[in-house]
Amino acid sequence: MPVSPEQVVVTPGAKPIMFFTIMALVGPGDEVIHPNPGFPIYESVVNFVGGTPVPIPLTESSEFGFDLDLFEKSVSPRTKLIIINSPANPTGGVLDRAQIDRIAAIAAAKNIPVMSDEIYRQFLYEGEFVSIYNRPGMAERTIILDGFSKSYAMTGWRLGYGVFPAPLVEHITRLMVNSASCTASFVQLAGIAALQGEQAGRMVAEFKRRRDILVDGLNTLPGVTCLRPRGAFYVFPNITGTKRSSSEVAERLLNEAGVAALSGAAFGAHGEGYLRFSYASSEANLKKALERMRPVFESFAR
């Protein structure tokens, strides 16, 4: 995508891009449309600045895509920002070209900025990655959020960046300079080494294999059904068959099986009835986790 260096703001991790963007664009009473279940910081920061979160349910029936009819009805004169995340955390869902086109058309027609969280863009197993930045009228309305933690396995190094429309750059830079000053110079050198080194191809192929191991295994557990996600490195199984809350199941798995999962409700109200597992672990660990979880899920079925 044609992006000039002057449009890029480098930050310690990608999270500040969310924080600074929402601080810059949203005030008390302003509305922000965001995915639910979704990364919880979106809603948290909107609440922090006094805005009104407007969640769009991501449903299993649409492979965790946007409910576009509801999205269109949710856009109002108070909508100051739209947030999308594809591939998505926690669901692994991917917005296809038709969905992106419809979101872009509405955003461009109503002159609403879009923050596109693209940090999992390299982790795509089926289909194509489509950025809203490329859609007509959107280059001047899109903030791209990206970072190094996923594609380059640099979690904890804290290196992220945003691509901004020119009018926003000065304001976002001011927020950055007056808060964290800058990203550590040696971390930036590590980022250069990452960009010049081996890219994510082999890692993504391995993650796809691990995804299939985990999805196939989860679908053999009583009370569990799991879609095969097209992106990111999470699965989001439906556990409503256990007739237990997501938080109870997650707690039981941790205490009785030694397996860490997150309650789907931690990502918003529409995540209740689901769990999030990460498969950023070894094949041996994933198989061990599946073995350890079976007795817990069998106990729910008794």
Secondary structure by P-SEA (a helix, b strand, c coil): cccccccccccccaaaaaaaaaaacccccbbbbbbccccaaaaaaaaaabbbbbbbbbccccccccaaaaaaaaccccccbbbbbcccccccccccaaaaaaaaaaaaaaccccccccccccccccbbbbbccccccccccbbbbccccccccccccccbbbbbcccaaaaaaaaaaaccccccaaaaaaaaaaaacccaaaaaaaaaaaaaaaaaaaaacccccccccccccbbbbbcccccccaaaaaaaaaacccbbbbcccccccccccbbbbbccccaaaaaaaaaaaaaaaaaaac
